[in-house]
């Protein structure tokens, strides 16, 4: 993930990969993206004892696909994996992830792979 300038990712409004603009934080559109990010995680096995000797926490790197919910929560990239009615201005969303901006590793637009008005074709 690169940014338009070298400022902190939270302050940079433009998210780019190379020369491709992925999303402008000041924009109110709902672009379809795939995001890889660092997740917070629990050490050891859930609900069990963990030996401190030799313990090495693992980095967890989920991949999330969905629509960016613009301006949903300050300091977070909000992704809705399910949208209802239209993808341009959904009235209802589901499977929502709030990812701290500093945890975003990479983000790619999936919009170039969809035909114009793809979500309306199934309604005809």
Kinemage of the C-alpha trace (Angstrom):
@kinemage 1
@onewidth
@group {chain A} dominant
@subgroup {mainchain}
@vectorlist {calphas} color= white
{ca unk a 1} P 0.000 0.000 0.000
{ca unk a 2} L 1.397 3.356 -0.917
{ca unk a 3} L 0.115 6.771 -0.107
{ca unk a 4} L 0.138 9.991 -2.091
{ca unk a 5} L 2.629 11.465 0.348
{ca unk a 6} L 4.813 10.277 3.227
{ca unk a 7} L 2.519 11.466 6.030
{ca unk a 8} L 0.898 9.136 8.515
{ca unk a 9} L -1.680 6.845 6.877
{ca unk a 10} L -4.459 8.279 9.066
{ca unk a 11} L -3.767 11.782 7.745
{ca unk a 12} L -3.439 10.830 4.082
{ca unk a 13} L -6.790 11.030 2.274
{ca unk a 14} L -5.628 9.163 -0.853
{ca unk a 15} L -5.070 5.385 -0.920
{ca unk a 16} L -3.121 4.176 -3.933
{ca unk a 17} L -1.360 1.074 -5.235
{ca unk a 18} L 1.328 2.314 -7.567
{ca unk a 19} L -0.385 4.810 -9.864
{ca unk a 20} L -3.868 3.371 -9.269
{ca unk a 21} L -6.056 5.442 -6.961
{ca unk a 22} L -8.031 3.033 -4.788
{ca unk a 23} L -10.080 5.414 -2.693
{ca unk a 24} L -10.153 8.972 -1.413
{ca unk a 25} L -11.211 9.122 2.255
{ca unk a 26} L -13.067 12.356 1.513
{ca unk a 27} L -15.182 10.600 -1.131
{ca unk a 28} L -18.680 9.352 -0.285
{ca unk a 29} L -18.775 6.474 -2.814
{ca unk a 30} L -18.839 2.767 -1.850
{ca unk a 31} L -15.992 1.146 -3.856
{ca unk a 32} L -15.609 -2.645 -3.921
{ca unk a 33} L -12.168 -3.654 -2.593
{ca unk a 34} L -10.067 -6.513 -1.255
{ca unk a 35} L -8.016 -5.639 1.846
{ca unk a 36} L -5.255 -7.506 3.639
{ca unk a 37} L -4.713 -6.347 7.223
{ca unk a 38} L -3.033 -7.190 10.528
{ca unk a 39} L -5.535 -8.432 13.089
{ca unk a 40} L -5.306 -8.255 16.862
{ca unk a 41} L -5.151 -11.766 18.222
{ca unk a 42} L -5.000 -13.755 21.409
{ca unk a 43} L -1.752 -15.541 22.227
{ca unk a 44} L -1.712 -19.280 22.802
{ca unk a 45} L -4.695 -21.556 22.499
{ca unk a 46} L -7.986 -19.902 23.377
{ca unk a 47} L -9.087 -20.746 26.905
{ca unk a 48} L -5.929 -22.654 27.831
{ca unk a 49} L -2.672 -22.108 29.675
{ca unk a 50} L 0.306 -20.783 27.707
{ca unk a 51} L 3.916 -21.598 28.599
{ca unk a 52} L 6.005 -18.433 28.497
{ca unk a 53} L 9.195 -20.275 27.543
{ca unk a 54} L 9.475 -20.588 23.792
{ca unk a 55} L 6.199 -18.746 23.170
{ca unk a 56} L 6.122 -16.918 19.831
{ca unk a 57} L 2.985 -14.980 18.894
{ca unk a 58} L 1.825 -15.443 15.336
{ca unk a 59} L 0.934 -12.602 13.015
{ca unk a 60} L -2.620 -12.953 11.728
{ca unk a 61} L -3.218 -11.447 8.253
{ca unk a 62} L -6.909 -11.721 7.240
{ca unk a 63} L -8.170 -10.830 3.789
{ca unk a 64} L -11.528 -9.065 3.619
{ca unk a 65} L -13.595 -8.385 0.494
{ca unk a 66} L -16.424 -5.869 0.479
{ca unk a 67} L -17.572 -2.316 -0.007
{ca unk a 68} L -15.919 0.605 1.779
{ca unk a 69} L -18.499 2.253 4.027
{ca unk a 70} L -17.374 5.874 3.752
{ca unk a 71} L -16.955 7.894 6.934
{ca unk a 72} L -18.512 5.186 9.136
{ca unk a 73} L -16.001 5.410 11.995
{ca unk a 74} L -13.122 7.863 12.411
{ca unk a 75} L -9.701 6.227 12.293
{ca unk a 76} L -11.010 3.014 10.724
{ca unk a 77} L -11.459 1.533 7.281
{ca unk a 78} L -14.979 0.109 7.432
{ca unk a 79} L -15.784 -2.751 5.060
{ca unk a 80} L -19.308 -4.126 4.569
{ca unk a 81} L -19.166 -7.552 2.921
{ca unk a 82} L -22.904 -7.607 2.235
{ca unk a 83} L -25.008 -4.711 0.918
{ca unk a 84} L -28.711 -4.611 0.132
{ca unk a 85} L -30.655 -2.764 -2.573
{ca unk a 86} L -27.853 -1.020 -4.465
{ca unk a 87} L -24.075 -1.116 -4.090
{ca unk a 88} L -23.894 2.614 -4.844
{ca unk a 89} L -25.904 3.765 -1.817
{ca unk a 90} L -26.948 0.724 0.207
{ca unk a 91} L -29.783 1.057 2.697
{ca unk a 92} L -28.713 -1.970 4.750
{ca unk a 93} L -25.304 -3.621 5.229
{ca unk a 94} L -24.001 -6.756 6.916
{ca unk a 95} L -20.774 -8.525 7.836
{ca unk a 96} L -19.139 -5.229 8.847
{ca unk a 97} L -15.440 -4.987 9.774
{ca unk a 98} L -13.881 -1.856 11.304
{ca unk a 99} L -10.146 -2.093 10.554
{ca unk a 100} L -7.787 0.470 12.126
{ca unk a 101} L -6.115 2.371 9.272
{ca unk a 102} L -2.659 1.586 10.664
{ca unk a 103} L -3.443 -2.158 10.349
{ca unk a 104} L -4.178 -1.989 6.599
{ca unk a 105} L -1.349 -3.730 4.744
{ca unk a 106} L -2.651 -3.571 1.179
{ca unk a 107} L -5.871 -2.714 -0.625
{ca unk a 108} L -6.918 -3.286 -4.242
{ca unk a 109} L -9.957 -2.116 -6.143
{ca unk a 110} L -12.217 -4.804 -7.577
{ca unk a 111} L -14.395 -2.343 -9.496
{ca unk a 112} L -12.441 -2.767 -12.730
{ca unk a 113} L -13.611 -6.391 -12.849
{ca unk a 114} L -17.328 -5.552 -12.761
{ca unk a 115} L -19.441 -4.410 -15.715
{ca unk a 116} L -21.290 -1.127 -15.401
{ca unk a 117} L -24.630 -1.626 -13.583
{ca unk a 118} L -23.734 -5.273 -12.838
{ca unk a 119} L -25.921 -5.271 -9.728
{ca unk a 120} L -29.020 -4.281 -11.713
{ca unk a 121} L -28.702 -7.034 -14.327
{ca unk a 122} L -30.134 -9.683 -11.984
{ca unk a 123} L -33.234 -7.575 -11.292
{ca unk a 124} L -34.490 -7.650 -14.865
